[in-house]
């Protein structure tokens, strides 16, 4: 007999829960992390996630697209967890973060890498250009530096470098900002981002409002600026653009090898 799935809201989180005598599945969608990209809706084998339209006004994004789940359709497979580019979806089995599709090697794990060369990681005068710039540039506060001051002078060194993997979206902003080339990041998605500014209404910044990594921003002249090096190819900007001026193509997904299910 199929167990019923209970859906409820808890602290800006949508929670799906399925209990049997031996197993408790919990799927959690964090609304603060979700950018409304719609990848979960696209890849779900049971069409459980549903994306609502955005709310915009005067060229600004008032409400990003919101994801809801049809509880009776979700089979807790975890594909949406693996592919969510902003780590907005989590799944637990009996209180432990697990995805059975990985355990039976029936679905690939995204290949995403964050590496730090501690020998290159800068230390010296705290007023120098580094000054923990990787931490400052990170859009999700995924980098935690411990800086130790030296003596009475305005000198310091970085003595510990931690990356909170559940926060990192692999946008490469830290890698590009690092003056010592100490950081190396591999994005799980590769592709292209194109913006036709001829279609953009004057003063519209909806796409920049939606972008989680700062790949689309507004310059001092109030013009849209594309920095594709920062793009994570989530497609959130394309979802909210009212004029279809943006095209995001994901041309490659890096993942581990997988055997037949």
C-alpha positions as CSV (number, residue, x, y, z in Angstrom):
1,X,0.0,0.0,0.0
2,X,1.3,3.4,-0.9
3,X,1.9,5.7,2.0
4,X,0.3,9.1,2.0
5,X,2.5,12.2,1.5
6,X,1.9,15.1,3.9
7,X,2.7,18.6,2.7
8,X,3.1,21.6,5.0
9,X,5.0,24.9,5.3
10,X,7.6,25.6,8.0
11,X,9.7,28.8,8.3
12,X,9.6,29.6,4.5
13,X,10.2,26.0,3.7
14,X,7.9,23.6,1.8
15,X,8.1,20.2,3.4
16,X,6.9,16.9,1.9
17,X,6.9,14.0,4.3
18,X,6.1,10.3,3.8
19,X,6.2,7.8,6.6
20,X,6.0,4.0,6.7
21,X,6.7,1.6,9.5
22,X,10.4,1.5,8.7
23,X,11.2,4.6,6.6
24,X,10.6,8.3,6.9
25,X,11.3,10.4,3.8
26,X,11.4,14.2,4.0
27,X,11.8,16.5,1.0
28,X,12.4,20.2,1.8
29,X,12.3,23.2,-0.5
30,X,13.9,26.3,0.9
31,X,12.1,29.3,-0.6
32,X,15.0,31.7,0.3
33,X,17.4,29.6,-1.8
34,X,15.1,28.9,-4.7
35,X,15.4,31.3,-7.6
36,X,12.5,29.9,-9.6
37,X,14.7,28.5,-12.4
38,X,12.3,25.7,-13.1
39,X,14.9,22.9,-13.5
40,X,13.1,20.7,-11.0
41,X,9.9,21.1,-13.0
42,X,11.6,20.2,-16.2
43,X,13.4,17.1,-15.0
44,X,10.9,15.6,-12.6
45,X,9.8,12.1,-14.0
46,X,6.4,12.5,-12.3
47,X,5.8,16.2,-13.0
48,X,5.4,16.9,-9.2
49,X,6.9,20.4,-9.1
50,X,4.9,23.3,-10.5
51,X,6.3,26.7,-11.2
52,X,4.1,29.8,-10.7
53,X,4.6,32.9,-12.9
54,X,6.7,35.9,-11.6
55,X,5.2,39.1,-10.4
56,X,6.8,42.2,-11.9
57,X,6.1,45.9,-11.9
58,X,7.8,48.9,-13.6
59,X,10.8,46.8,-14.7
60,X,11.4,45.3,-11.3
61,X,10.9,41.8,-9.9
62,X,8.5,41.9,-7.0
63,X,8.0,38.1,-6.6
64,X,10.2,35.4,-8.2
65,X,8.5,32.3,-9.7
66,X,7.6,30.0,-6.8
67,X,7.8,26.2,-6.8
68,X,5.0,24.1,-5.4
69,X,4.8,20.3,-5.3
70,X,1.9,18.1,-6.0
71,X,2.4,15.8,-3.0
72,X,0.6,12.8,-4.3
73,X,2.9,12.7,-7.4
74,X,6.3,12.9,-5.6
75,X,8.1,9.6,-5.4
76,X,11.1,11.0,-3.4
77,X,13.6,9.9,-6.1
78,X,15.9,12.9,-5.4
79,X,16.6,13.9,-9.0
80,X,15.6,17.5,-8.3
81,X,17.9,17.5,-5.3
82,X,20.9,16.6,-7.4
83,X,20.2,19.1,-10.2
84,X,19.0,22.1,-8.2
85,X,21.7,24.8,-9.0
86,X,21.2,26.7,-5.8
87,X,20.9,23.9,-3.3
88,X,17.3,24.8,-2.5
89,X,16.0,21.2,-2.3
90,X,17.2,18.7,0.3
91,X,16.1,15.1,1.1
92,X,16.4,13.1,4.2
93,X,15.8,9.4,4.9
94,X,15.3,8.6,8.5
95,X,17.0,11.9,9.5
96,X,20.1,11.3,7.2
97,X,20.7,13.2,4.0
98,X,20.6,10.4,1.4
99,X,19.6,9.9,-2.2
100,X,18.8,6.2,-3.1
101,X,19.3,6.9,-6.8
102,X,23.0,7.5,-6.0
103,X,23.4,4.4,-3.9
104,X,22.2,2.1,-6.7
105,X,24.1,4.2,-9.2
106,X,21.0,4.7,-11.3
107,X,21.5,8.5,-11.6
108,X,24.7,10.5,-12.1
109,X,26.1,12.9,-9.4
110,X,26.8,16.4,-10.7
111,X,30.5,17.0,-11.0
112,X,31.2,20.3,-9.2
113,X,34.6,21.2,-7.7
114,X,35.9,23.8,-5.4
115,X,39.6,23.6,-4.6
116,X,41.9,25.9,-2.7
117,X,45.7,25.8,-2.9
118,X,46.7,26.8,0.6
119,X,50.3,27.5,-0.4
120,X,49.1,30.3,-2.7
121,X,46.5,31.7,-0.3
122,X,47.6,35.2,0.4
123,X,48.9,36.6,3.7
124,X,50.5,39.9,4.6
125,X,49.4,43.5,5.1
126,X,45.7,43.6,5.8
127,X,45.3,46.7,3.6
128,X,46.7,44.9,0.6
129,X,44.3,44.1,-2.4
130,X,43.4,40.6,-1.2
131,X,41.9,41.4,2.2
132,X,39.7,38.3,2.0
133,X,38.2,39.4,-1.4
134,X,36.9,35.9,-2.1
135,X,34.7,36.0,0.9
136,X,33.4,39.5,0.0
137,X,32.7,38.5,-3.6
138,X,30.8,35.3,-2.8
139,X,27.1,35.9,-3.4
140,X,25.9,33.2,-1.0
141,X,28.3,33.6,1.9
142,X,29.7,30.2,1.3
143,X,33.3,31.1,2.2
144,X,34.4,31.4,5.8
145,X,37.9,32.8,6.4
146,X,39.7,33.0,9.7
147,X,42.2,35.9,9.7
148,X,44.9,36.2,12.3
149,X,46.5,39.5,13.0
150,X,50.3,39.6,13.5
151,X,51.9,41.6,16.2
152,X,51.1,45.3,16.7
153,X,51.4,46.2,13.0
154,X,48.4,46.2,10.6
155,X,49.4,42.8,9.2
156,X,47.4,39.6,9.1
157,X,47.3,36.2,7.5
158,X,44.6,33.8,6.5
159,X,45.0,30.8,8.8
160,X,41.8,28.8,7.9
161,X,39.7,28.6,4.8
162,X,36.3,26.8,4.8
163,X,33.8,26.3,2.1
164,X,30.2,25.6,3.0
165,X,29.3,23.2,0.3
166,X,25.5,23.5,1.0
167,X,25.8,27.2,0.2
168,X,28.2,27.3,-2.8
169,X,26.6,27.6,-6.2
170,X,29.9,27.3,-8.1
171,X,29.7,30.6,-9.9
172,X,33.5,31.2,-10.0
173,X,33.3,34.7,-8.6
174,X,35.8,33.8,-5.9
175,X,38.2,32.2,-8.4
176,X,38.1,35.2,-10.7
177,X,38.5,37.7,-7.7
178,X,41.5,35.9,-6.1
179,X,44.7,37.8,-6.9
180,X,46.9,34.8,-6.2
181,X,45.1,32.3,-8.3
182,X,44.6,30.1,-5.3
183,X,41.0,29.0,-6.0
184,X,39.8,26.6,-8.7
185,X,36.1,26.0,-9.4
186,X,34.4,23.6,-11.9
187,X,30.8,24.5,-12.7
188,X,28.4,21.5,-13.2
189,X,26.6,23.2,-16.0
190,X,28.2,24.7,-19.2
191,X,26.4,26.7,-21.8
192,X,25.8,30.2,-23.2
193,X,24.0,33.3,-22.1
194,X,22.7,35.8,-24.7
195,X,20.9,39.0,-24.1
196,X,19.2,41.1,-26.9
197,X,19.2,44.6,-25.4
198,X,17.2,45.8,-28.4
199,X,14.2,44.0,-26.9
200,X,14.7,45.4,-23.3
201,X,12.2,48.0,-22.2
202,X,13.9,51.2,-20.8
203,X,14.7,50.9,-17.2
204,X,13.9,47.1,-16.9
205,X,16.1,45.2,-14.5
206,X,14.0,42.1,-13.9
207,X,16.7,39.7,-15.1
208,X,19.3,41.3,-12.8
209,X,16.9,41.0,-9.9
210,X,16.5,37.3,-10.6
211,X,20.2,36.4,-11.1
212,X,21.6,34.5,-8.1
213,X,25.3,35.0,-9.0
214,X,25.6,38.5,-10.4
215,X,26.2,37.4,-13.9
216,X,23.6,40.0,-14.9
217,X,24.0,43.4,-13.2
218,X,23.3,47.1,-13.6
219,X,26.2,49.5,-14.2
220,X,26.5,53.1,-13.1
221,X,24.7,54.2,-16.3
222,X,21.8,51.9,-15.5
223,X,22.6,49.6,-18.4
224,X,22.5,45.8,-18.1
225,X,25.9,44.2,-18.0
226,X,26.6,40.5,-18.7
227,X,29.5,38.8,-17.0
228,X,29.1,35.3,-18.3
229,X,32.0,33.9,-16.3
230,X,29.7,34.2,-13.3
231,X,26.7,32.5,-14.9
232,X,25.6,29.2,-13.5
233,X,23.2,28.6,-16.4
234,X,20.2,28.1,-14.1
235,X,17.9,30.0,-16.5
236,X,16.1,32.0,-13.8
237,X,16.7,35.2,-15.9
238,X,15.0,33.7,-18.9
239,X,12.0,32.6,-16.9
240,X,11.2,36.1,-15.7
241,X,12.1,38.2,-18.8
242,X,8.8,39.7,-20.1
243,X,10.2,40.3,-23.6
244,X,12.0,37.0,-24.2
245,X,15.2,39.0,-24.6
246,X,17.3,36.4,-22.8
247,X,18.3,33.0,-24.0
248,X,20.1,30.5,-21.8
249,X,21.4,27.3,-23.3
250,X,22.8,24.5,-21.2
251,X,25.0,22.6,-23.6
252,X,26.8,20.3,-21.2
253,X,26.2,18.8,-17.8
254,X,29.3,17.5,-16.0
255,X,28.6,14.4,-14.0
256,X,30.0,11.1,-12.7
257,X,29.9,7.9,-14.7
258,X,26.7,5.9,-14.1
259,X,25.8,2.3,-14.9
260,X,22.5,1.1,-16.2
261,X,19.7,1.1,-13.5
